[in-house]
Amino acid sequence: MKRARWAVLALALLSADGCASMGVGLEDVLGEIGGIDGMGSDVRGEVDWVDTRRQEIEVSSSFRQRTRLAYDSRTQVIYRGERYSVSSLETGDRVSIQVEQGRRGERYARQIRVEQTSRDQRDDRSGQVRSGRFDGQVGWVDSDRGRFELRTSRGTYTVSLPYNADRSTVDRFRRLRSGNTVRIQGEMLGNGRVELDRFI
């Protein structure tokens, strides 16, 4: 087994040279190996989806390799020094995940560090943020995922809390009820989605 593990590692080192032209470094290669058996190491990539019902998360690596991991209430999501729930993650977020062996032998996400959100990436590419004010009536409220529906004269939007929402914003969100009239400042994300900046 030791020979097999060293053989795989040697192939990874050789692959790192070949990947240099694609902008993939040795750290990425070793990260994708996940300590050979994928336990006690890091998996790095972009979030594909989060299944809150099955408590699973899928991440695509630099090589477009997809890794599916289990999580639970003990899993920590950390972004800019703050902690969030796994349901706060969005498709396209760049993450580094500490992987351990779960209670049933599955690959388990112990800690998820958000290196760059999908919003950060959009801002980097565009160089600007499309922000505006929205007035309307609250439809449904999804407390678990930090989202609510806002019905305005311009259309209906799904508004989500940002990762770095301050306490007053979070408290205001928790008090929302269907039928409330609110005014917000937010960023248009497209497809009827708005990321909340603040309540006005």
Beta strands, then each sheet from edge to edge (+ up, - down):
strand 1: 41-51
strand 2: 56-60
strand 3: 66-70
strand 4: 76-79
strand 5: 82-84
strand 6: 94-101
strand 7: 107-116
strand 8: 131-142
strand 9: 147-152
strand 10: 155-160
strand 11: 181-190
strand 12: 193-199
sheet 1: 3+ 2- 1+ 6- 7+ 4+ 5-
sheet 2: 8+ 9- 10+ 12+ 11- 8+
end
